[in-house]
Amino acid sequence: MIKKEEIVEKSKKLVTFLQDFGFTFADCNKMLRNKDVKVNGKAQKENIVLNAGDSVVFYFSKDMLEKKYEKVFESEDAVIVYKSAGIECVGQIEESLKAVAVHRLDRNTEGLLVYAKTEKSEKNLKKAFKNGKIHKFYLAEVIGEFDVDKTFDAYLVKNAENSFVQIFDKKVAGSVKISTKIKTIYAKKETSLLEVELLTGKTHQIRAHLAHLGHPIVGDGKYGKNADNKKFGFSRQKLAAYKLEFDDVEIPSLNNKKFKKYPKWANI
């Protein structure tokens, strides 16, 4: 069994908290039945309300984690997977894939993720990302009608202590410039679906920038509004890295390739 310990940031139901890590509703209830979840040191079988600061320890089997990845492409050099929301990717070997991630997605963002299978491919892929040879596109469903086709520039300040960023229209102390290209796929009165291309890749850039523009992502508990998220009944942010385009990346199996996979929630 794998053990994981987390501190609750915002009040929410225990099952919802577990689902944020990518577990299915059935997975969560099985963990509760088996007493595999402890809150502040006490085993829990009920879907209690958690409070900010609570400690949650949960145990799960390796197969529950492995099914959170869907392979989209694989060669001798690299593997591309579609990562479910709730899975944290860090710069270390992922045993189930026998490869290492060469870029990252926020834990609660689903989508396409590139892993390198050799040291040489890891070096070349990281170089390609740094030099803009790999283009990442996201789908985001946001609150409100937002019909646009434009690149937005702004300035981002990161607060590492609370894992939160702020966006400003003008340069301020400690800020870095960000650029986010946004194109509307469809715009409706209540929500809009956007294609977002990251021209700079900073922590929480898409989520914070869209919220700053007045259109937070549906289900975003950090940068959105609880009332909106409750209204639409979606407990996770509707944000997915759905498309990758490769230029010359010094890896023949990936050169000039394109990969696309739509999230289940996208109405396309």
Buried (B, 14 or more C-beta within 10 A) or exposed (E): EEEEEBEBBEEBBBBBBBBBBBBBEEBBBBBBEEEBBBBEEEEBEEBBEBEEEBEBBBBBEEEBBEEBBEEBBBEEBBBBBBBBBBBEBEEEEBEBBEBBBBBBBBBBBBBBBBBBBBEEBBEBBBBBBEEEBBBBBBBBBBBBBBEEEEEBEBBBBBEEEEEBBBBEEEEEEEBEEBBBBBEBBEBEEEBBBBBBBBBEEBBBBBBBBBBBBEBBBBBBBBBBEEEBBEEBEBBBBBBBBBBBBBBEBBBEBBEEBEBEBEBEBBEE
